[in-house]
Amino acid sequence: MPYINIQVTREGTAPGRSAMTEEEKAALIAGASQLMLDVLDKPLESTFVVIDEVPTENWGWGGLPALEFRRRRAAGKP
């Protein structure tokens, strides 16, 4: 029984939105499940998909909070 965990920052996918839409989540669930079927022959009904929307302040990389990392990258700073 496959378990897929998708984590994204809770920012929305368009200006002014603070989260993904139900339609976007449904598309991710369908696509991830279909990929398991196509690649590993795992039946759709046995594949579990969980989407975690993580607040941006709880997300980081490069040793920095995500928003600071993005600001520095946009400014051309390491």
PQR file with spaces between the fields and no chain letter, atoms N, CA, C, O and H, PARSE charges and radii, in Angstrom:
ATOM       1  N    MET     1       0.839   -1.166    0.000 -0.4000 1.5000
ATOM       2  CA   MET     1       0.000    0.000    0.000 -0.0000 2.0000
ATOM       3  C    MET     1       0.892    1.239    0.000  0.5500 1.7000
ATOM       4  O    MET     1       1.501    1.554    1.022 -0.5500 1.4000
ATOM       5  N    PRO     2       0.979    1.937   -1.109 -0.5600 1.5000
ATOM       6  CA   PRO     2       1.809    3.136   -1.190  0.2800 2.0000
ATOM       7  C    PRO     2       1.221    4.293   -0.386  0.5500 1.7000
ATOM       8  O    PRO     2       0.007    4.484   -0.322 -0.5500 1.4000
ATOM       9  N    TYR     3       2.114    5.044    0.217 -0.4000 1.5000
ATOM      10  CA   TYR     3       1.746    6.258    0.943 -0.0000 2.0000
ATOM      11  C    TYR     3       2.598    7.384    0.360  0.5500 1.7000
ATOM      12  O    TYR     3       3.826    7.313    0.382 -0.5500 1.4000
ATOM      13  H    TYR     3       3.101    4.889    0.165  0.4000 1.0000
ATOM      14  N    ILE     4       1.956    8.398   -0.149 -0.4000 1.5000
ATOM      15  CA   ILE     4       2.657    9.535   -0.752 -0.0000 2.0000
ATOM      16  C    ILE     4       2.351   10.757    0.089  0.5500 1.7000
ATOM      17  O    ILE     4       1.188   11.063    0.350 -0.5500 1.4000
ATOM      18  H    ILE     4       0.958    8.455   -0.167  0.4000 1.0000
ATOM      19  N    ASN     5       3.397   11.459    0.515 -0.4000 1.5000
ATOM      20  CA   ASN     5       3.232   12.687    1.287 -0.0000 2.0000
ATOM      21  C    ASN     5       3.779   13.842    0.467  0.5500 1.7000
ATOM      22  O    ASN     5       4.972   13.891    0.169 -0.5500 1.4000
ATOM      23  H    ASN     5       4.342   11.210    0.303  0.4000 1.0000
ATOM      24  N    ILE     6       2.910   14.765    0.106 -0.4000 1.5000
ATOM      25  CA   ILE     6       3.300   15.949   -0.663 -0.0000 2.0000
ATOM      26  C    ILE     6       3.285   17.129    0.292  0.5500 1.7000
ATOM      27  O    ILE     6       2.265   17.416    0.919 -0.5500 1.4000
ATOM      28  H    ILE     6       1.940   14.726    0.349  0.4000 1.0000
ATOM      29  N    GLN     7       4.413   17.811    0.402 -0.4000 1.5000
ATOM      30  CA   GLN     7       4.488   18.988    1.252 -0.0000 2.0000
ATOM      31  C    GLN     7       4.757   20.213    0.384  0.5500 1.7000
ATOM      32  O    GLN     7       5.668   20.223   -0.444 -0.5500 1.4000
ATOM      33  H    GLN     7       5.242   17.578   -0.107  0.4000 1.0000
ATOM      34  N    VAL     8       3.956   21.229    0.591 -0.4000 1.5000
ATOM      35  CA   VAL     8       4.108   22.492   -0.123 -0.0000 2.0000
ATOM      36  C    VAL     8       3.973   23.619    0.876  0.5500 1.7000
ATOM      37  O    VAL     8       3.361   23.455    1.931 -0.5500 1.4000
ATOM      38  H    VAL     8       3.216   21.221    1.264  0.4000 1.0000
ATOM      39  N    THR     9       4.545   24.766    0.543 -0.4000 1.5000
ATOM      40  CA   THR     9       4.348   25.915    1.413 -0.0000 2.0000
ATOM      41  C    THR     9       2.936   26.443    1.236  0.5500 1.7000
ATOM      42  O    THR     9       2.367   26.387    0.145 -0.5500 1.4000
ATOM      43  H    THR     9       5.042   24.899   -0.314  0.4000 1.0000
ATOM      44  N    ARG    10       2.384   26.952    2.314 -0.4000 1.5000
ATOM      45  CA   ARG    10       1.018   27.478    2.300 -0.0000 2.0000
ATOM      46  C    ARG    10       1.066   28.920    1.809  0.5500 1.7000
ATOM      47  O    ARG    10       1.067   29.864    2.599 -0.5500 1.4000
ATOM      48  H    ARG    10       2.846   26.998    3.200  0.4000 1.0000
ATOM      49  N    GLU    11       1.105   29.066    0.491 -0.4000 1.5000
ATOM      50  CA   GLU    11       1.181   30.384   -0.105 -0.0000 2.0000
ATOM      51  C    GLU    11       0.109   30.596   -1.152  0.5500 1.7000
ATOM      52  O    GLU    11      -0.091   31.720   -1.613 -0.5500 1.4000
ATOM      53  H    GLU    11       1.104   28.299   -0.151  0.4000 1.0000
ATOM      54  N    GLY    12      -0.567   29.563   -1.528 -0.4000 1.5000
ATOM      55  CA   GLY    12      -1.485   29.688   -2.631 -0.0000 2.0000
ATOM      56  C    GLY    12      -0.736   29.632   -3.943  0.5500 1.7000
ATOM      57  O    GLY    12       0.495   29.633   -3.971 -0.5500 1.4000
ATOM      58  H    GLY    12      -0.405   28.650   -1.154  0.4000 1.0000
ATOM      59  N    THR    13      -1.472   29.585   -5.009 -0.4000 1.5000
ATOM      60  CA   THR    13      -0.852   29.452   -6.322 -0.0000 2.0000
ATOM      61  C    THR    13      -1.089   30.658   -7.199  0.5500 1.7000
ATOM      62  O    THR    13      -0.744   30.668   -8.380 -0.5500 1.4000
ATOM      63  H    THR    13      -2.471   29.584   -4.987  0.4000 1.0000
ATOM      64  N    ALA    14      -1.687   31.682   -6.600 -0.4000 1.5000
ATOM      65  CA   ALA    14      -1.932   32.922   -7.331 -0.0000 2.0000
ATOM      66  C    ALA    14      -1.912   34.070   -6.333  0.5500 1.7000
ATOM      67  O    ALA    14      -2.131   33.852   -5.141 -0.5500 1.4000
ATOM      68  H    ALA    14      -1.968   31.674   -5.640  0.4000 1.0000
ATOM      69  N    PRO    15      -1.657   35.270   -6.789 -0.5600 1.5000
ATOM      70  CA   PRO    15      -1.641   36.418   -5.867  0.2800 2.0000
ATOM      71  C    PRO    15      -2.944   36.524   -5.076  0.5500 1.7000
ATOM      72  O    PRO    15      -4.035   36.351   -5.619 -0.5500 1.4000
ATOM      73  N    GLY    16      -2.806   36.809   -3.799 -0.4000 1.5000
ATOM      74  CA   GLY    16      -3.968   36.981   -2.949 -0.0000 2.0000
ATOM      75  C    GLY    16      -4.553   35.706   -2.376  0.5500 1.7000
ATOM      76  O    GLY    16      -5.504   35.763   -1.597 -0.5500 1.4000
ATOM      77  H    GLY    16      -1.919   36.950   -3.358  0.4000 1.0000
ATOM      78  N    ARG    17      -4.007   34.557   -2.743 -0.4000 1.5000
ATOM      79  CA   ARG    17      -4.496   33.289   -2.216 -0.0000 2.0000
ATOM      80  C    ARG    17      -3.525   32.774   -1.170  0.5500 1.7000
ATOM      81  O    ARG    17      -2.310   32.898   -1.321 -0.5500 1.4000
ATOM      82  H    ARG    17      -3.234   34.511   -3.375  0.4000 1.0000
ATOM      83  N    SER    18      -4.067   32.198   -0.111 -0.4000 1.5000
ATOM      84  CA   SER    18      -3.205   31.723    0.971 -0.0000 2.0000
ATOM      85  C    SER    18      -3.148   30.206    1.064  0.5500 1.7000
ATOM      86  O    SER    18      -2.571   29.665    2.007 -0.5500 1.4000
ATOM      87  H    SER    18      -5.054   32.098    0.012  0.4000 1.0000
ATOM      88  N    ALA    19      -3.733   29.525    0.110 -0.4000 1.5000
ATOM      89  CA   ALA    19      -3.713   28.062    0.116 -0.0000 2.0000
ATOM      90  C    ALA    19      -4.036   27.551   -1.285  0.5500 1.7000
ATOM      91  O    ALA    19      -4.516   28.291   -2.145 -0.5500 1.4000
ATOM      92  H    ALA    19      -4.202   29.965   -0.656  0.4000 1.0000
ATOM      93  N    MET    20      -3.761   26.285   -1.484 -0.4000 1.5000
ATOM      94  CA   MET    20      -4.139   25.642   -2.739 -0.0000 2.0000
ATOM      95  C    MET    20      -5.654   25.477   -2.777  0.5500 1.7000
ATOM      96  O    MET    20      -6.305   25.420   -1.734 -0.5500 1.4000
ATOM      97  H    MET    20      -3.371   25.684   -0.786  0.4000 1.0000
ATOM      98  N    THR    21      -6.206   25.401   -3.974 -0.4000 1.5000
ATOM      99  CA   THR    21      -7.636   25.164   -4.096 -0.0000 2.0000
ATOM     100  C    THR    21      -7.927   23.672   -3.974  0.5500 1.7000
ATOM     101  O    THR    21      -7.029   22.840   -4.104 -0.5500 1.4000
ATOM     102  H    THR    21      -5.677   25.448   -4.822  0.4000 1.0000
ATOM     103  N    GLU    22      -9.185   23.347   -3.724 -0.4000 1.5000
ATOM     104  CA   GLU    22      -9.578   21.939   -3.671 -0.0000 2.0000
ATOM     105  C    GLU    22      -9.318   21.258   -5.006  0.5500 1.7000
ATOM     106  O    GLU    22      -8.942   20.086   -5.048 -0.5500 1.4000
ATOM     107  H    GLU    22      -9.914   24.023   -3.618  0.4000 1.0000
ATOM     108  N    GLU    23      -9.518   21.989   -6.094 -0.4000 1.5000
ATOM     109  CA   GLU    23      -9.281   21.428   -7.435 -0.0000 2.0000
ATOM     110  C    GLU    23      -7.804   21.112   -7.641  0.5500 1.7000
ATOM     111  O    GLU    23      -7.467   20.074   -8.212 -0.5500 1.4000
ATOM     112  H    GLU    23      -9.823   22.941   -6.061  0.4000 1.0000
ATOM     113  N    GLU    24      -6.923   21.993   -7.184 -0.4000 1.5000
ATOM     114  CA   GLU    24      -5.482   21.742   -7.310 -0.0000 2.0000
ATOM     115  C    GLU    24      -5.069   20.531   -6.480  0.5500 1.7000
ATOM     116  O    GLU    24      -4.268   19.707   -6.922 -0.5500 1.4000
ATOM     117  H    GLU    24      -7.197   22.836   -6.720  0.4000 1.0000
ATOM     118  N    LYS    25      -5.619   20.433   -5.284 -0.4000 1.5000
ATOM     119  CA   LYS    25      -5.306   19.276   -4.432 -0.0000 2.0000
ATOM     120  C    LYS    25      -5.813   17.984   -5.079  0.5500 1.7000
ATOM     121  O    LYS    25      -5.116   16.969   -5.076 -0.5500 1.4000
ATOM     122  H    LYS    25      -6.270   21.102   -4.925  0.4000 1.0000
ATOM     123  N    ALA    26      -7.010   18.025   -5.625 -0.4000 1.5000
ATOM     124  CA   ALA    26      -7.561   16.840   -6.287 -0.0000 2.0000
ATOM     125  C    ALA    26      -6.681   16.428   -7.466  0.5500 1.7000
ATOM     126  O    ALA    26      -6.464   15.238   -7.698 -0.5500 1.4000
ATOM     127  H    ALA    26      -7.576   18.849   -5.628  0.4000 1.0000
ATOM     128  N    ALA    27      -6.175   17.417   -8.211 -0.4000 1.5000
ATOM     129  CA   ALA    27      -5.305   17.109   -9.352 -0.0000 2.0000
ATOM     130  C    ALA    27      -3.994   16.482   -8.886  0.5500 1.7000
ATOM     131  O    ALA    27      -3.496   15.555   -9.524 -0.5500 1.4000
ATOM     132  H    ALA    27      -6.351   18.383   -8.022  0.4000 1.0000
ATOM     133  N    LEU    28      -3.427   16.974   -7.782 -0.4000 1.5000
ATOM     134  CA   LEU    28      -2.201   16.373   -7.244 -0.0000 2.0000
ATOM     135  C    LEU    28      -2.449   14.937   -6.798  0.5500 1.7000
ATOM     136  O    LEU    28      -1.647   14.046   -7.079 -0.5500 1.4000
ATOM     137  H    LEU    28      -3.831   17.727   -7.264  0.4000 1.0000
ATOM     138  N    ILE    29      -3.547   14.717   -6.111 -0.4000 1.5000
ATOM     139  CA   ILE    29      -3.873   13.367   -5.640 -0.0000 2.0000
ATOM     140  C    ILE    29      -4.055   12.423   -6.823  0.5500 1.7000
ATOM     141  O    ILE    29      -3.523   11.312   -6.823 -0.5500 1.4000
ATOM     142  H    ILE    29      -4.199   15.440   -5.883  0.4000 1.0000
ATOM     143  N    ALA    30      -4.800   12.860   -7.822 -0.4000 1.5000
ATOM     144  CA   ALA    30      -5.021   12.019   -9.005 -0.0000 2.0000
ATOM     145  C    ALA    30      -3.713   11.744   -9.743  0.5500 1.7000
ATOM     146  O    ALA    30      -3.446   10.611  -10.142 -0.5500 1.4000
ATOM     147  H    ALA    30      -5.232   13.762   -7.823  0.4000 1.0000
ATOM     148  N    GLY    31      -2.906   12.780   -9.921 -0.4000 1.5000
ATOM     149  CA   GLY    31      -1.656   12.626  -10.659 -0.0000 2.0000
ATOM     150  C    GLY    31      -0.652   11.733   -9.950  0.5500 1.7000
ATOM     151  O    GLY    31      -0.018   10.886  -10.579 -0.5500 1.4000
ATOM     152  H    GLY    31      -3.123   13.700   -9.596  0.4000 1.0000
ATOM     153  N    ALA    32      -0.504   11.922   -8.628 -0.4000 1.5000
ATOM     154  CA   ALA    32       0.433   11.091   -7.865 -0.0000 2.0000
ATOM     155  C    ALA    32      -0.022    9.634   -7.850  0.5500 1.7000
ATOM     156  O    ALA    32       0.792    8.719   -7.976 -0.5500 1.4000
ATOM     157  H    ALA    32      -1.019   12.611   -8.117  0.4000 1.0000
ATOM     158  N    SER    33      -1.314    9.433   -7.695 -0.4000 1.5000
ATOM     159  CA   SER    33      -1.854    8.065   -7.695 -0.0000 2.0000
ATOM     160  C    SER    33      -1.663    7.400   -9.058  0.5500 1.7000
ATOM     161  O    SER    33      -1.293    6.229   -9.145 -0.5500 1.4000
ATOM     162  H    SER    33      -1.975   10.177   -7.592  0.4000 1.0000
ATOM     163  N    GLN    34      -1.919    8.158  -10.107 -0.4000 1.5000
ATOM     164  CA   GLN    34      -1.748    7.616  -11.458 -0.0000 2.0000
ATOM     165  C    GLN    34      -0.287    7.266  -11.728  0.5500 1.7000
ATOM     166  O    GLN    34      -0.001    6.268  -12.389 -0.5500 1.4000
ATOM     167  H    GLN    34      -2.220    9.109  -10.036  0.4000 1.0000
ATOM     168  N    LEU    35       0.627    8.074  -11.226 -0.4000 1.5000
ATOM     169  CA   LEU    35       2.055    7.798  -11.395 -0.0000 2.0000
ATOM     170  C    LEU    35       2.434    6.475  -10.740  0.5500 1.7000
ATOM     171  O    LEU    35       3.198    5.698  -11.312 -0.5500 1.4000
ATOM     172  H    LEU    35       0.394    8.885  -10.689  0.4000 1.0000
ATOM     173  N    MET    36       1.907    6.212   -9.542 -0.4000 1.5000
ATOM     174  CA   MET    36       2.184    4.936   -8.875 -0.0000 2.0000
ATOM     175  C    MET    36       1.632    3.765   -9.684  0.5500 1.7000
ATOM     176  O    MET    36       2.252    2.704   -9.757 -0.5500 1.4000
ATOM     177  H    MET    36       1.286    6.843   -9.077  0.4000 1.0000
ATOM     178  N    LEU    37       0.463    3.967  -10.291 -0.4000 1.5000
ATOM     179  CA   LEU    37      -0.116    2.921  -11.135 -0.0000 2.0000
ATOM     180  C    LEU    37       0.748    2.700  -12.372  0.5500 1.7000
ATOM     181  O    LEU    37       1.060    1.560  -12.714 -0.5500 1.4000
ATOM     182  H    LEU    37      -0.040    4.829  -10.232  0.4000 1.0000
ATOM     183  N    ASP    38       1.133    3.776  -13.039 -0.4000 1.5000
ATOM     184  CA   ASP    38       1.897    3.674  -14.284 -0.0000 2.0000
ATOM     185  C    ASP    38       3.296    3.113  -14.080  0.5500 1.7000
ATOM     186  O    ASP    38       3.765    2.308  -14.885 -0.5500 1.4000
ATOM     187  H    ASP    38       0.879    4.703  -12.760  0.4000 1.0000
ATOM     188  N    VAL    39       3.966    3.531  -13.011 -0.4000 1.5000
ATOM     189  CA   VAL    39       5.370    3.143  -12.815 -0.0000 2.0000
ATOM     190  C    VAL    39       5.506    1.841  -12.037  0.5500 1.7000
ATOM     191  O    VAL    39       6.327    0.994  -12.389 -0.5500 1.4000
ATOM     192  H    VAL    39       3.586    4.185  -12.357  0.4000 1.0000
ATOM     193  N    LEU    40       4.710    1.671  -10.984 -0.4000 1.5000
ATOM     194  CA   LEU    40       4.878    0.511  -10.108 -0.0000 2.0000
ATOM     195  C    LEU    40       3.694   -0.452  -10.125  0.5500 1.7000
ATOM     196  O    LEU    40       3.675   -1.429   -9.376 -0.5500 1.4000
ATOM     197  H    LEU    40       4.042    2.358  -10.698  0.4000 1.0000
ATOM     198  N    ASP    41       2.710   -0.179  -10.976 -0.4000 1.5000
ATOM     199  CA   ASP    41       1.525   -1.023  -11.094 -0.0000 2.0000
ATOM     200  C    ASP    41       0.775   -1.156   -9.769  0.5500 1.7000
ATOM     201  O    ASP    41       0.236   -2.216   -9.451 -0.5500 1.4000
ATOM     202  H    ASP    41       2.726    0.615  -11.585  0.4000 1.0000
ATOM     203  N    LYS    42       0.748   -0.063   -9.001 -0.4000 1.5000
ATOM     204  CA   LYS    42       0.024   -0.049   -7.728 -0.0000 2.0000
ATOM     205  C    LYS    42      -1.400    0.432   -7.993  0.5500 1.7000
ATOM     206  O    LYS    42      -1.584    1.504   -8.571 -0.5500 1.4000
ATOM     207  H    LYS    42       1.185    0.799   -9.259  0.4000 1.0000
ATOM     208  N    PRO    43      -2.396   -0.324   -7.589 -0.5600 1.5000
ATOM     209  CA   PRO    43      -3.784    0.051   -7.853  0.2800 2.0000
ATOM     210  C    PRO    43      -4.146    1.387   -7.201  0.5500 1.7000
ATOM     211  O    PRO    43      -3.678    1.705   -6.108 -0.5500 1.4000
ATOM     212  N    LEU    44      -4.977    2.154   -7.883 -0.4000 1.5000
ATOM     213  CA   LEU    44      -5.393    3.455   -7.361 -0.0000 2.0000
ATOM     214  C    LEU    44      -6.025    3.325   -5.979  0.5500 1.7000
ATOM     215  O    LEU    44      -5.783    4.153   -5.101 -0.5500 1.4000
ATOM     216  H    LEU    44      -5.357    1.896   -8.772  0.4000 1.0000
ATOM     217  N    GLU    45      -6.830    2.293   -5.789 -0.4000 1.5000
ATOM     218  CA   GLU    45      -7.541    2.166   -4.526 -0.0000 2.0000
ATOM     219  C    GLU    45      -6.650    1.781   -3.351  0.5500 1.7000
ATOM     220  O    GLU    45      -7.104    1.798   -2.207 -0.5500 1.4000
ATOM     221  H    GLU    45      -7.027    1.620   -6.503  0.4000 1.0000
ATOM     222  N    SER    46      -5.392    1.436   -3.609 -0.4000 1.5000
ATOM     223  CA   SER    46      -4.492    1.106   -2.501 -0.0000 2.0000
ATOM     224  C    SER    46      -3.456    2.200   -2.250  0.5500 1.7000
ATOM     225  O    SER    46      -2.587    2.045   -1.392 -0.5500 1.4000
ATOM     226  H    SER    46      -5.023    1.423   -4.538  0.4000 1.0000
ATOM     227  N    THR    47      -3.543    3.296   -2.989 -0.4000 1.5000
ATOM     228  CA   THR    47      -2.570    4.377   -2.843 -0.0000 2.0000
ATOM     229  C    THR    47      -3.166    5.506   -2.015  0.5500 1.7000
ATOM     230  O    THR    47      -4.246    6.012   -2.322 -0.5500 1.4000
ATOM     231  H    THR    47      -4.249    3.421   -3.686  0.4000 1.0000
ATOM     232  N    PHE    48      -2.458    5.893   -0.970 -0.4000 1.5000
ATOM     233  CA   PHE    48      -2.874    6.978   -0.090 -0.0000 2.0000
ATOM     234  C    PHE    48      -2.014    8.198   -0.362  0.5500 1.7000
ATOM     235  O    PHE    48      -0.792    8.086   -0.458 -0.5500 1.4000
ATOM     236  H    PHE    48      -1.581    5.483   -0.721  0.4000 1.0000
ATOM     237  N    VAL    49      -2.632    9.355   -0.486 -0.4000 1.5000
ATOM     238  CA   VAL    49      -1.914   10.601   -0.729 -0.0000 2.0000
ATOM     239  C    VAL    49      -2.330   11.609    0.340  0.5500 1.7000
ATOM     240  O    VAL    49      -3.519   11.823    0.577 -0.5500 1.4000
ATOM     241  H    VAL    49      -3.625    9.446   -0.408  0.4000 1.0000
ATOM     242  N    VAL    50      -1.337   12.224    0.980 -0.4000 1.5000
ATOM     243  CA   VAL    50      -1.576   13.255    1.977 -0.0000 2.0000
ATOM     244  C    VAL    50      -0.861   14.514    1.521  0.5500 1.7000
ATOM     245  O    VAL    50       0.310   14.473    1.146 -0.5500 1.4000
ATOM     246  H    VAL    50      -0.371   12.050    0.787  0.4000 1.0000
ATOM     247  N    ILE    51      -1.569   15.628    1.555 -0.4000 1.5000
ATOM     248  CA   ILE    51      -0.977   16.918    1.198 -0.0000 2.0000
ATOM     249  C    ILE    51      -0.873   17.750    2.465  0.5500 1.7000
ATOM     250  O    ILE    51      -1.877   18.014    3.125 -0.5500 1.4000
ATOM     251  H    ILE    51      -2.521   15.662    1.859  0.4000 1.0000
ATOM     252  N    ASP    52       0.337   18.162    2.803 -0.4000 1.5000
ATOM     253  CA   ASP    52       0.581   19.041    3.940 -0.0000 2.0000
ATOM     254  C    ASP    52       0.932   20.424    3.407  0.5500 1.7000
ATOM     255  O    ASP    52       1.890   20.582    2.651 -0.5500 1.4000
ATOM     256  H    ASP    52       1.153   17.948    2.266  0.4000 1.0000
ATOM     257  N    GLU    53       0.157   21.415    3.802 -0.4000 1.5000
ATOM     258  CA   GLU    53       0.491   22.791    3.472 -0.0000 2.0000
ATOM     259  C    GLU    53       1.188   23.387    4.698  0.5500 1.7000
ATOM     260  O    GLU    53       0.582   23.566    5.754 -0.5500 1.4000
ATOM     261  H    GLU    53      -0.622   21.287    4.416  0.4000 1.0000
ATOM     262  N    VAL    54       2.456   23.682    4.531 -0.4000 1.5000
ATOM     263  CA   VAL    54       3.297   24.134    5.629 -0.0000 2.0000
ATOM     264  C    VAL    54       3.379   25.663    5.602  0.5500 1.7000
ATOM     265  O    VAL    54       3.650   26.247    4.553 -0.5500 1.4000
ATOM     266  H    VAL    54       2.949   23.537    3.673  0.4000 1.0000
ATOM     267  N    PRO    55       3.147   26.317    6.754 -0.5600 1.5000
ATOM     268  CA   PRO    55       3.307   27.766    6.778  0.2800 2.0000
ATOM     269  C    PRO    55       4.728   28.153    6.340  0.5500 1.7000
ATOM     270  O    PRO    55       5.703   27.501    6.712 -0.5500 1.4000
ATOM     271  N    THR    56       4.824   29.202    5.560 -0.4000 1.5000
ATOM     272  CA   THR    56       6.122   29.600    5.003 -0.0000 2.0000
ATOM     273  C    THR    56       7.167   29.829    6.085  0.5500 1.7000
ATOM     274  O    THR    56       8.348   29.553    5.875 -0.5500 1.4000
ATOM     275  H    THR    56       4.032   29.732    5.257  0.4000 1.0000
ATOM     276  N    GLU    57       6.739   30.332    7.244 -0.4000 1.5000
ATOM     277  CA   GLU    57       7.713   30.577    8.321 -0.0000 2.0000
ATOM     278  C    GLU    57       8.268   29.280    8.896  0.5500 1.7000
ATOM     279  O    GLU    57       9.259   29.312    9.626 -0.5500 1.4000
ATOM     280  H    GLU    57       5.780   30.555    7.415  0.4000 1.0000
ATOM     281  N    ASN    58       7.658   28.149    8.588 -0.4000 1.5000
ATOM     282  CA   ASN    58       8.149   26.848    9.041 -0.0000 2.0000
ATOM     283  C    ASN    58       8.920   26.110    7.953  0.5500 1.7000
ATOM     284  O    ASN    58       9.176   24.913    8.079 -0.5500 1.4000
ATOM     285  H    ASN    58       6.853   28.124    7.995  0.4000 1.0000
ATOM     286  N    TRP    59       9.286   26.803    6.902 -0.4000 1.5000
ATOM     287  CA   TRP    59       9.955   26.184    5.758 -0.0000 2.0000
ATOM     288  C    TRP    59      11.251   26.941    5.517  0.5500 1.7000
ATOM     289  O    TRP    59      11.268   28.171    5.566 -0.5500 1.4000
ATOM     290  H    TRP    59       9.078   27.776    6.799  0.4000 1.0000
ATOM     291  N    GLY    60      12.317   26.234    5.261 -0.4000 1.5000
ATOM     292  CA   GLY    60      13.581   26.906    4.976 -0.0000 2.0000
ATOM     293  C    GLY    60      14.516   26.009    4.206  0.5500 1.7000
ATOM     294  O    GLY    60      14.341   24.791    4.162 -0.5500 1.4000
ATOM     295  H    GLY    60      12.303   25.235    5.221  0.4000 1.0000
ATOM     296  N    TRP    61      15.505   26.621    3.601 -0.4000 1.5000
ATOM     297  CA   TRP    61      16.584   25.869    2.959 -0.0000 2.0000
ATOM     298  C    TRP    61      17.778   26.779    2.828  0.5500 1.7000
ATOM     299  O    TRP    61      17.665   28.000    2.939 -0.5500 1.4000
ATOM     300  H    TRP    61      15.647   27.611    3.636  0.4000 1.0000
ATOM     301  N    GLY    62      18.907   26.183    2.593 -0.4000 1.5000
ATOM     302  CA   GLY    62      20.138   26.959    2.502 -0.0000 2.0000
ATOM     303  C    GLY    62      20.502   27.639    3.808  0.5500 1.7000
ATOM     304  O    GLY    62      21.232   28.630    3.812 -0.5500 1.4000
ATOM     305  H    GLY    62      18.999   25.192    2.503  0.4000 1.0000
ATOM     306  N    GLY    63      19.996   27.113    4.921 -0.4000 1.5000
ATOM     307  CA   GLY    63      20.301   27.698    6.220 -0.0000 2.0000
ATOM     308  C    GLY    63      19.479   28.936    6.543  0.5500 1.7000
ATOM     309  O    GLY    63      19.771   29.636    7.512 -0.5500 1.4000
ATOM     310  H    GLY    63      19.403   26.308    4.917  0.4000 1.0000
ATOM     311  N    LEU    64      18.458   29.214    5.748 -0.4000 1.5000
ATOM     312  CA   LEU    64      17.659   30.422    5.933 -0.0000 2.0000
ATOM     313  C    LEU    64      16.173   30.107    5.879  0.5500 1.7000
ATOM     314  O    LEU    64      15.760   29.124    5.264 -0.5500 1.4000
ATOM     315  H    LEU    64      18.221   28.645    4.960  0.4000 1.0000
ATOM     316  N    PRO    65      15.359   30.958    6.534 -0.5600 1.5000
ATOM     317  CA   PRO    65      13.922   30.828    6.314  0.2800 2.0000
ATOM     318  C    PRO    65      13.617   31.035    4.828  0.5500 1.7000
ATOM     319  O    PRO    65      14.323   31.777    4.145 -0.5500 1.4000
ATOM     320  N    ALA    66      12.587   30.392    4.340 -0.4000 1.5000
ATOM     321  CA   ALA    66      12.285   30.391    2.905 -0.0000 2.0000
ATOM     322  C    ALA    66      12.183   31.788    2.304  0.5500 1.7000
ATOM     323  O    ALA    66      12.755   32.043    1.244 -0.5500 1.4000
ATOM     324  H    ALA    66      12.014   29.790    4.895  0.4000 1.0000
ATOM     325  N    LEU    67      11.469   32.694    2.959 -0.4000 1.5000
ATOM     326  CA   LEU    67      11.297   34.023    2.380 -0.0000 2.0000
ATOM     327  C    LEU    67      12.611   34.794    2.299  0.5500 1.7000
ATOM     328  O    LEU    67      12.846   35.519    1.333 -0.5500 1.4000
ATOM     329  H    LEU    67      11.004   32.487    3.820  0.4000 1.0000
ATOM     330  N    GLU    68      13.475   34.638    3.318 -0.4000 1.5000
ATOM     331  CA   GLU    68      14.792   35.295    3.271 -0.0000 2.0000
ATOM     332  C    GLU    68      15.655   34.689    2.172  0.5500 1.7000
ATOM     333  O    GLU    68      16.351   35.417    1.463 -0.5500 1.4000
ATOM     334  H    GLU    68      13.284   34.049    4.102  0.4000 1.0000
ATOM     335  N    PHE    69      15.621   33.379    2.020 -0.4000 1.5000
ATOM     336  CA   PHE    69      16.364   32.722    0.955 -0.0000 2.0000
ATOM     337  C    PHE    69      15.933   33.269   -0.403  0.5500 1.7000
ATOM     338  O    PHE    69      16.770   33.579   -1.251 -0.5500 1.4000
ATOM     339  H    PHE    69      15.055   32.787    2.595  0.4000 1.0000
ATOM     340  N    ARG    70      14.622   33.384   -0.599 -0.4000 1.5000
ATOM     341  CA   ARG    70      14.105   33.905   -1.871 -0.0000 2.0000
ATOM     342  C    ARG    70      14.514   35.351   -2.095  0.5500 1.7000
ATOM     343  O    ARG    70      14.878   35.731   -3.208 -0.5500 1.4000
ATOM     344  H    ARG    70      13.943   33.132    0.090  0.4000 1.0000
ATOM     345  N    ARG    71      14.455   36.167   -1.035 -0.4000 1.5000
ATOM     346  CA   ARG    71      14.873   37.579   -1.174 -0.0000 2.0000
ATOM     347  C    ARG    71      16.330   37.669   -1.611  0.5500 1.7000
ATOM     348  O    ARG    71      16.671   38.428   -2.518 -0.5500 1.4000
ATOM     349  H    ARG    71      14.160   35.859   -0.131  0.4000 1.0000
ATOM     350  N    ARG    72      17.177   36.893   -0.962 -0.4000 1.5000
ATOM     351  CA   ARG    72      18.598   36.921   -1.311 -0.0000 2.0000
ATOM     352  C    ARG    72      18.842   36.425   -2.726  0.5500 1.7000
ATOM     353  O    ARG    72      19.645   37.000   -3.462 -0.5500 1.4000
ATOM     354  H    ARG    72      16.900   36.276   -0.225  0.4000 1.0000
ATOM     355  N    ARG    73      18.161   35.375   -3.101 -0.4000 1.5000
ATOM     356  CA   ARG    73      18.314   34.833   -4.460 -0.0000 2.0000
ATOM     357  C    ARG    73      17.856   35.861   -5.491  0.5500 1.7000
ATOM     358  O    ARG    73      18.512   36.055   -6.515 -0.5500 1.4000
ATOM     359  H    ARG    73      17.509   34.908   -2.504  0.4000 1.0000
ATOM     360  N    ALA    74      16.741   36.512   -5.221 -0.4000 1.5000
ATOM     361  CA   ALA    74      16.223   37.520   -6.153 -0.0000 2.0000
ATOM     362  C    ALA    74      17.170   38.717   -6.265  0.5500 1.7000
ATOM     363  O    ALA    74      17.253   39.348   -7.319 -0.5500 1.4000
ATOM     364  H    ALA    74      16.208   36.355   -4.390  0.4000 1.0000
ATOM     365  N    ALA    75      17.886   39.030   -5.173 -0.4000 1.5000
ATOM     366  CA   ALA    75      18.827   40.148   -5.180 -0.0000 2.0000
ATOM     367  C    ALA    75      20.195   39.736   -5.710  0.5500 1.7000
ATOM     368  O    ALA    75      21.100   40.565   -5.806 -0.5500 1.4000
ATOM     369  H    ALA    75      17.819   38.517   -4.317  0.4000 1.0000
ATOM     370  N    GLY    76      20.351   38.452   -6.056 -0.4000 1.5000
ATOM     371  CA   GLY    76      21.617   37.958   -6.578 -0.0000 2.0000
ATOM     372  C    GLY    76      22.661   37.753   -5.501  0.5500 1.7000
ATOM     373  O    GLY    76      23.855   37.696   -5.794 -0.5500 1.4000
ATOM     374  H    GLY    76      19.616   37.779   -5.978  0.4000 1.0000
ATOM     375  N    LYS    77      22.221   37.640   -4.247 -0.4000 1.5000
ATOM     376  CA   LYS    77      23.151   37.418   -3.137 -0.0000 2.0000
ATOM     377  C    LYS    77      23.185   35.944   -2.794  0.5500 1.7000
ATOM     378  O    LYS    77      22.189   35.237   -2.948 -0.5500 1.4000
ATOM     379  H    LYS    77      21.251   37.686   -4.009  0.4000 1.0000
ATOM     380  N    PRO    78      24.361   35.473   -2.320 -0.5600 1.5000
ATOM     381  CA   PRO    78      24.453   34.060   -1.911  0.2800 2.0000
ATOM     382  C    PRO    78      23.692   33.779   -0.636  0.5500 1.7000
ATOM     383  O    PRO    78      23.673   32.642   -0.165 -0.5500 1.4000
